Amino acid sequence: MAELRPPAAPPSFAQATADVRSMSFRDDLVVREIAAPTGLAPDALALAADVRPEGGAEDSPFGTGRLVLLHDDDEPSAWEGAWRIVCFAQAPLEPDIGVDPLLADVAWSWLVDALDSRHAGYRAASGTATKTLSKGFGTLAAEGDGAQIELRASWSPSGPIGPHVEAWAELLCMLAGLPPGSEGITLLGSRRSPRG
């Protein structure tokens, strides 16, 4: 039986950002660094990602997300440590999927499963999963019905930061309908509604 060891201590902020900047992602997920929000912590790094963006467009009709890595040596009590990750993930859905009463629970479980599968230790997790349904009227009637799932979450990471970023990337792809290991597989049709 393998000996269980506690996760390694997180690296310095400079090392963590260097590690994140050197990460590779699946081809159908474009990740870029963006300006980090100010005033949340002394140190911050922010990423944006789009699933299968078309051409040079930054916005994706399949799914999008943001991740912010925060570091504060003063260890805010709500964080239970010096590090915090805040993430956002959003994807359009077919309206019949959007009415599923378990959809929000499933979205949260995908995040937890993605973290657990990468042995990305965490504590003080919190978040919301929101599903919205929409219907176009008047000049927007041609857009038809639409649905969307949105997950906002935060947690305090234990150990290296890379596995947490990988888990966020997996969550984005799962919400967009791309399960792990589906990279390079041609999709015959999108399960997305025409509303974006």
N, C-alpha and C positions, 0 to 999 in steps of 0.2 A: 504494500500500500504506500502510495506517495506521501511524503511528509508535507503537511500544509504549512505554508509560510505566510506571514503577513505581507501585504503588498509593499513594494518599495516606496520610500518617501518620494513625493513629487519633486521634480528637478527645480532649479531656479526658474524664474519667469523667462529670463533670456534663453535658457536651454529649452524650455517648453515651447517658446515661440519658434525657435530654430527647428525643433523637431516637427512641429505642425507645418511649418512652411516647406519642409522637405517631403511631406507625405504625398503619396500617389493615390488617385481615386479611379474607380471604374470609368471607362470611356464615355458612358452615357450620363455621367454626373460631372458638371463643370463647377469647380470650386475656385473662388477667388477671394483675396483679402480685401476688406472694405474698411472704411474709417470706423474705428471703435467709438462707442458712445463715451462721452466724458462725464465725470462726476460720480460714476458708480464704484470705482476703485482706483487706487494709484496706478495700477498696471492693467491694461486690457488689450486683447487682440480679438478682432471680429472677422468672421468668414461669412460669405454668401454662397449659396449653391443653387443650381437649376438642373432639373432632370431633363435630359435630352433637348436642350435648347435648339431651336431651329435657326440655322444660319448663324449670323453674328448677334442675334437678339439675346439680351440678358434675361428677359422674362420668359418663362416657360409655360406652355399650356398644360404641362404634365405635373409639375410640382416645383416648389421652391422652399428655401429655408435659410435661416440665419443661425449662427452660433457665436456666442461671445464668451471668451475665457477671461475671467477676472482674477486678480491677485491682490491681496491686501495683507501685509505682515501683521497688521493689528488684529486680524482674525475676528471679524464681526460675529457676534454671538449667534445670529441666525444661520450663518454659514457653517458653524462648527468646525472652523479651520480657516486657512489663509487663501483657499482657492474656491472658486464658484464657476459653474458653467450655466449659461442661460441659453436656451435654444428655442427656435420656432420652426415649425414645419407645416406646410399647407399643400393640399392637393385637391383638384376637382374630382367629383364622383358622378356616377350615374344617379339620377334621383331615387331609383328603387333601392340603391345601396345606402343613400343618405338617410333614409327613414328607418334603417335598422336600429332598434333600440340598444344594441350592444356595441355599436360602432365606436363610441367614445372609449369604452372599456378596452376594445381591441386595439385602438390606436395607442393607448397608454401601455398595454401589455407588450406591444411591439418595441417600444422604447426600452422597457425593462428587460425584455428578452435579448435585445441587441447589446445592451450593457453587460448582461450576464454572460452572453456567449463569448465576449471578448475579455472576460475576467476583469472588467473595469469596475473596481470597487467604488462605492459611493455611499453617501449618507445625506440626511436632510433633504430628500427629494420632495419636490412639490410641482404641481402643474395643473393645467386645465386642458380638456379636449372639447372642442366646440364643433358642432355640425350645423350647417346652415342649408336651408332649402330656399330656392328663389324661383320666381316665375316672372317672365317678361310681359309687360302690357304696353299698349299703344305702339309707338314706333319700335319698342324693344320686344314686341310679341313674337317676332320671328326667331328670337334667340331661344325661345322655349323654356322648359324647366331646367333647373340646374341644382347642384348640390356641391358642398365643399366640406372637407374636414380640416381642422386647424388644431395643432398641438403646441402649447406653450409649456415649457418645463424648465426647471432648474434643479441642480444638485451640486453637492460638494464632492469633487473627485478625490479618490485615494490612489496613490501610485502614479505611473506615467500618464500623461495627458492623451497621447496618441490613440489608445483604445477607445477613449470617450468620443473623440472626433470620428473615428471609424463607425462607432455605434450610431451617432447622429446621421452620418452619410447613409448607413443602411436603413435607418428609419425613413429618411426622405424617399429612398427608392421603393421601400415597401408601401408607403402611402400612395406613391404614384403608380403602384401596380406592378413594380419590377421586383420580384422576389430575389433573394440572394442566389448567385450563380446564373442569373439570366442574362448577363452581359454578353453581347454579341449575338443574341437570339433575335431574329426578326419577328416582330409582333404583327400578326395578320390584321389586327384591328385594335383600336383603342377602346377601353371601357369608359372613356371620358365623355361627358356630355359636351355639346357645342359651347356651352357657357364656360368662360374661363375665370 
